[in-house]
Amino acid sequence: MNSLLSRALELQHAARELMYLGMDGEPIYSDIFCRQNKEVLVKSDSLFSVKSSDIEEEAHLCLALLMGYNATIYNYGDKERKKQVVLDRACNILELLPASLLKVRLLTYCYGEVYEESMLQEAHSIIGSWDNEPLTDGQTEIIEELKNIEANPYPFEEVEE
């Protein structure tokens, strides 16, 4: 595995750990929480300007960046701009990606940012094609993640006047 892909996968893993910190019932200590937040933000920022000419590697990179920036509490005033840049990059490659777990993961995290109905429909269409085989852990995980985003569309909300 090349170093760019391994760095992207490492960031995905670190971001996932941070997102689910404490969900196992273990206490969350502030020093660990702050250290993990800083680690994920530093990794995200170090990969932000890197691009790949390989479609799948670029998809992993975009996914890692979206996960990383969403997981962190820190914002030096440019996080939303960086997420928008990553979303633009992701949209450029989504059409080129084959239907796969990677595509569903990227669609899910993009949908969680923009709530674009076509992304949700495409993710569900790919998930629907998995019916004939037993689900992998990764497939089960992303299905649950998508359900969670659909059920809790924060920070997107309609304000009634």
Contacts in CASP RR format, 6 or more apart in sequence:
PFRMAT RR
TARGET T0000
AUTHOR 0000-0000-0000
METHOD contacts of the structure
MODEL  1
MNSLLSRALELQHAARELMYLGMDGEPIYSDIFCRQNKEVLVKSDSLFSV
KSSDIEEEAHLCLALLMGYNATIYNYGDKERKKQVVLDRACNILELLPAS
LLKVRLLTYCYGEVYEESMLQEAHSIIGSWDNEPLTDGQTEIIEELKNIE
ANPYPFEEVEE
1 9 0 8 1.000
2 57 0 8 1.000
4 50 0 8 1.000
4 52 0 8 1.000
4 57 0 8 1.000
4 61 0 8 1.000
5 57 0 8 1.000
5 60 0 8 1.000
7 43 0 8 1.000
7 46 0 8 1.000
7 47 0 8 1.000
7 64 0 8 1.000
8 47 0 8 1.000
8 57 0 8 1.000
8 60 0 8 1.000
8 61 0 8 1.000
8 63 0 8 1.000
8 64 0 8 1.000
9 60 0 8 1.000
9 64 0 8 1.000
10 43 0 8 1.000
11 40 0 8 1.000
11 43 0 8 1.000
11 44 0 8 1.000
11 47 0 8 1.000
11 64 0 8 1.000
11 65 0 8 1.000
11 67 0 8 1.000
11 68 0 8 1.000
12 60 0 8 1.000
12 63 0 8 1.000
12 64 0 8 1.000
12 67 0 8 1.000
14 36 0 8 1.000
14 39 0 8 1.000
14 40 0 8 1.000
14 43 0 8 1.000
14 68 0 8 1.000
15 40 0 8 1.000
15 44 0 8 1.000
15 64 0 8 1.000
15 67 0 8 1.000
15 68 0 8 1.000
15 70 0 8 1.000
15 71 0 8 1.000
16 67 0 8 1.000
16 71 0 8 1.000
17 36 0 8 1.000
18 36 0 8 1.000
18 37 0 8 1.000
18 40 0 8 1.000
18 68 0 8 1.000
18 71 0 8 1.000
18 72 0 8 1.000
19 67 0 8 1.000
19 70 0 8 1.000
19 71 0 8 1.000
21 28 0 8 1.000
21 32 0 8 1.000
21 33 0 8 1.000
21 36 0 8 1.000
22 28 0 8 1.000
37 71 0 8 1.000
37 72 0 8 1.000
37 73 0 8 1.000
37 74 0 8 1.000
38 74 0 8 1.000
40 68 0 8 1.000
40 71 0 8 1.000
40 72 0 8 1.000
41 68 0 8 1.000
41 69 0 8 1.000
41 72 0 8 1.000
41 74 0 8 1.000
43 68 0 8 1.000
44 64 0 8 1.000
44 65 0 8 1.000
44 68 0 8 1.000
44 69 0 8 1.000
44 72 0 8 1.000
44 82 0 8 1.000
47 61 0 8 1.000
47 64 0 8 1.000
47 65 0 8 1.000
48 65 0 8 1.000
48 82 0 8 1.000
48 85 0 8 1.000
48 86 0 8 1.000
50 61 0 8 1.000
51 58 0 8 1.000
51 61 0 8 1.000
51 89 0 8 1.000
52 58 0 8 1.000
52 61 0 8 1.000
55 93 0 8 1.000
55 96 0 8 1.000
55 97 0 8 1.000
56 97 0 8 1.000
56 102 0 8 1.000
58 89 0 8 1.000
58 93 0 8 1.000
59 90 0 8 1.000
59 93 0 8 1.000
59 94 0 8 1.000
59 97 0 8 1.000
59 102 0 8 1.000
59 103 0 8 1.000
59 106 0 8 1.000
60 102 0 8 1.000
62 86 0 8 1.000
62 89 0 8 1.000
62 90 0 8 1.000
62 93 0 8 1.000
62 106 0 8 1.000
63 90 0 8 1.000
63 102 0 8 1.000
63 105 0 8 1.000
63 106 0 8 1.000
63 109 0 8 1.000
65 82 0 8 1.000
65 83 0 8 1.000
65 86 0 8 1.000
66 83 0 8 1.000
66 86 0 8 1.000
66 87 0 8 1.000
66 90 0 8 1.000
66 106 0 8 1.000
66 109 0 8 1.000
66 110 0 8 1.000
66 113 0 8 1.000
67 109 0 8 1.000
69 79 0 8 1.000
69 82 0 8 1.000
69 83 0 8 1.000
69 86 0 8 1.000
70 83 0 8 1.000
70 109 0 8 1.000
70 113 0 8 1.000
72 79 0 8 1.000
83 113 0 8 1.000
87 110 0 8 1.000
87 113 0 8 1.000
87 114 0 8 1.000
90 106 0 8 1.000
90 110 0 8 1.000
91 110 0 8 1.000
94 103 0 8 1.000
94 106 0 8 1.000
94 107 0 8 1.000
94 110 0 8 1.000
94 119 0 8 1.000
97 103 0 8 1.000
97 106 0 8 1.000
99 125 0 8 1.000
99 126 0 8 1.000
99 129 0 8 1.000
100 126 0 8 1.000
101 136 0 8 1.000
101 138 0 8 1.000
101 139 0 8 1.000
101 142 0 8 1.000
103 122 0 8 1.000
103 126 0 8 1.000
104 123 0 8 1.000
104 126 0 8 1.000
104 127 0 8 1.000
104 139 0 8 1.000
104 142 0 8 1.000
104 146 0 8 1.000
105 142 0 8 1.000
107 119 0 8 1.000
107 120 0 8 1.000
107 122 0 8 1.000
107 123 0 8 1.000
107 126 0 8 1.000
108 123 0 8 1.000
108 142 0 8 1.000
108 145 0 8 1.000
108 146 0 8 1.000
108 149 0 8 1.000
110 116 0 8 1.000
110 119 0 8 1.000
111 119 0 8 1.000
111 120 0 8 1.000
111 123 0 8 1.000
111 146 0 8 1.000
111 149 0 8 1.000
112 149 0 8 1.000
112 153 0 8 1.000
112 156 0 8 1.000
115 153 0 8 1.000
115 156 0 8 1.000
120 146 0 8 1.000
120 150 0 8 1.000
123 146 0 8 1.000
124 146 0 8 1.000
127 139 0 8 1.000
127 143 0 8 1.000
127 146 0 8 1.000
130 139 0 8 1.000
135 143 0 8 1.000
END
